[in-house]
Amino acid sequence: MSDRHKAYLLDLGLTEYRKAHGLQLELVERRRSGRLDADIFLITEHPSVFTLGRRGGQDNLTVSPEFLEQRGIPLIPIERGGNITYHGRGQLVVYPIVHLKSAGLSVAEYVFRLEEAMIRLSGEFGVAAVRDGRNHGVWSGGRKLGSVGIAIRHGLAFHGLALNITTDLAPFSWMNPCGMAGVGMTSLARELGTDLSFTEVKERMEGHLAEVFVRRFVPADFEMTRT
């Protein structure tokens, strides 16, 4: 595999949403300017947070902002596509910073590959995940298992995917997920009816991302991502 397939991989661990978002914006600028010589894939997990995409979504929040404030859960507007979504512990989040033209990817193909990585990972653990015409992301048994939301700046895609592994599903009932009323959410643990190791699932994701995006991952450290 040639150097053009090189990409960095950085596991941020549990990271507050605003910090991870700020890092994405910094990396987009570094990739655009050439100070970052290859695409980079960030893997993380967030404490509880609701985010609002470009299509808004606060009208799809079924509890009051005060309800969230009392529980210490932020409600953050951001520039990704889509509507309202929830992130929380036990949810695997991947933020690729990808130059689409260099990667030879259209936006549709890029989204397809994000979904494909989740489908393959879920299948490895015995859960059949599929696409559904109702919304981007992946579904199992008619319930949404993983979400996709991206933004593009200077030809660079960022934001990415969120797959529920051991996530507490209760906060999803406080909104219409992705702006769709009556949609149920699920997780790998719920579909399997058994406990799962979040760490083990996260580690398996690297191989699927490498295969789907045809990348040779080079470990990155946090210091190299700082401006």
N, C-alpha and C positions, 0 to 999 in steps of 0.2 A: 504494500500500500504506500503510495507516494506521500510526500510531505503536504501536498494540497489537501489531504484527508485528515491532517492533524487537527485536533481540537483540544482545548483545555477542559479539565473537569475539576470542579471545586465543590466539596461537601461543606456547606455552611453550618450544618447541624441545626438546632433550634434557634431561629432568628426572628426578632421582632420585625413585623411586616415593613414598617417604614424604612428600617435599616437596609433590608434586602432590596426594596424598591430603589432607594438612593444608589445602592451599589450597581443595580442594573443600568441606571441612567449614566453613571460614570463609565461603565464598561462599553455601553453603546457609543459614547463619545470617543473613548480610546480606540475602539475598533474602527470607527469612521476615520479617525485621524492617522491610523496606522501605528499608533503606539502599542496596540495589542495586535500581534501578528497572526492570530488565528481566532476562530470562533471559540466561545467558552460556554459550557453548560454548568449552571449552578443547580445544586440539589439542596433542598432545605425542608423545613417543617416550621410552621408558624404557631405562636400562641393565638388564641381565638381573636378573629377579626372579620368584619364584613367589609367588602369592597364594592364600590359602585363603578361600573364601566361607562363607556361613552354614551350608552343609551340610558344612563341613569339607573333607576331602580329603587329609589327610596319609597316610591309608591307601592313597590312589591314587598316592602318590609311589613310584616303582619304584627309586629310589636312596636312600641314607641321607642324613639331614640333614648328616652329617659330609662326605659327598661334595660337597654344595653349598657348605658352609662353606669347604672347601679351595679352591673356585673363586671364592670371594667373592660367592656368589649368595644374597641374603636369602630367607627363607621367612616371609611376613607374613600373619597372619590379619586379615581385614577384614570389613565389614558388608554387602558386596554379596551378592546371591543367587548361587546356583550352587555349584560345587565348586572344584577346583584349576585354576589356569590359569598360563600363562607369558607374561611380557612381555619383549621384548628389542629391540635395535637393529634397525631396518628394519621395525618393526611400527608402523602408524599407529593411534594411540589418540585417541579423542574422548570427552571428558567433558562432556556438556551438563548444566547446572543448570537444570531446567525445572519451572515451577509447572504441574502437570498440569491443574488445574481451569481456570486462566486460559487455558491453551492449548487447552482443550476436548478433552483427550486422556484416554482410559482407559489403564490400564497396558498392556493388550494392543495397543492402537493405537500407543502410544509405542514398544514393542518392535518392532512391525511396521515403523515408520518408520526406526528404527535399522538394521534389516536392509535396508530398501529403499535407504538411502543407500549401503550397501556393495555391493548388487547393481548399482545404477546406475553407481557408480564403476568396479567391476570390468568391466562391460560396455563402458564407454568405452575401456578398454585391451584389449578383445578377449577377455575371459575371461567365460564364462557361469557366473554364480553363482546358486544357487537356495536356497530354504529346504528343510529336511529335518525330518520329524517326529521324528527321534531326539533333536533338541536345538535350542534357539534358536541363532541365528547364521546364517551362510551357508556353502554347500558348493559344491565344484566337482569333478566326476569322482568323487564318493563320498568325497572327503576334505574336511576342515573347513578353510575359508579364513579365516573371521572369526567372532569370538565376541561375545556380548552378555551383560552382567551388570549389573544395576542394584540400587540401593537407594532407598527412599523414606522421607523424613523430613519431617514437617510438610506433607505433600502435595507435596513437592519431590523430583523424581527426580535422582539423581546416579550416579556411575560411568558406564558407557556401552558403547562398542564398541571392539574391537581387530581390525584387519585386517592380515593378513600381506602385506607388500609384497616386501621383500628379506630377510626374517627368516631367520636360521640356524635350520633346523628340528630340528637334533639335540637341543636341550634338551626338545622335546616328547616325545621317546622316553624321557625320564626320569620320565614320569608317564602315567597314563591320562587323557587330556585331558577336562576337564569330568566326570571320574568314569566315563568310558566306555572299557572295555577294547577293544583291537583297532581303535581309530579312528585313521586316518592324518591327518596335517596337511599342508597345502600353502600355497603363497604365490602371489601374482600372477607373480613372476619364474619360479617353477617351472612354473606352468601355461603360461606363454608360451615357456619355454625360452630366454629372453634376458635381458639386463641391463635394469634399469629405473632411472629416476631417482626416488629416494624423494621428493625435494623436489617434482618435477613432479606426482607422484601426490597428495601432500599438498595442493598448491595447487588441484588439481581437486576435492578433497573439499568445499571451501567452497561451490561452486556447487550441488552435490548436496544438501548439508545445507540450504541456503537454499530449494531447491525442495521438498524432501520435508517440511520443517517449516514452509513458507510464512513465511519470515523475511526481514527486511531487516537484514543484518549491519552493525554499527557497530564499527570497530576499537577494541579496548580496549588499554590498556597495563597493565603489571604493577602500577604504583603505584596505579591506581584500584581494584584488587582487594584492596588491603591494608587491614586494619582500623585 
